[in-house]
């Protein structure tokens, strides 16, 4: 994909975005676990939603 855009292989912007997405996912999972503990229900997982 990078060969078409001419962007360097290790684009710092892509690295920042990837890190931000990973951090966001971790935060959302932690929030879901906290809500599940408060509700007394198990946390919903991706597999639960996708059947």
SULBELVEN-V172625 format. One record per backbone hydrogen bond with DSSP energy under -1.0 kcal/mol. NH is the residue of the N-H (numbers start at 1). CO is the residue of the C=O. Records with the same first field share a line. If there is no record, write none. Layout:
NH->CO + CO
This chain:
4->1
6->2
15->11
16->12
17->13
18->14
19->15
20->16
21->17
22->18
23->19
24->20
25->21
26->22
27->23
28->24
29->25
30->26
31->27
32->28
33->29
34->30
35->31
36->32
37->33
38->34
39->35
40->36
41->36
49->45
50->46
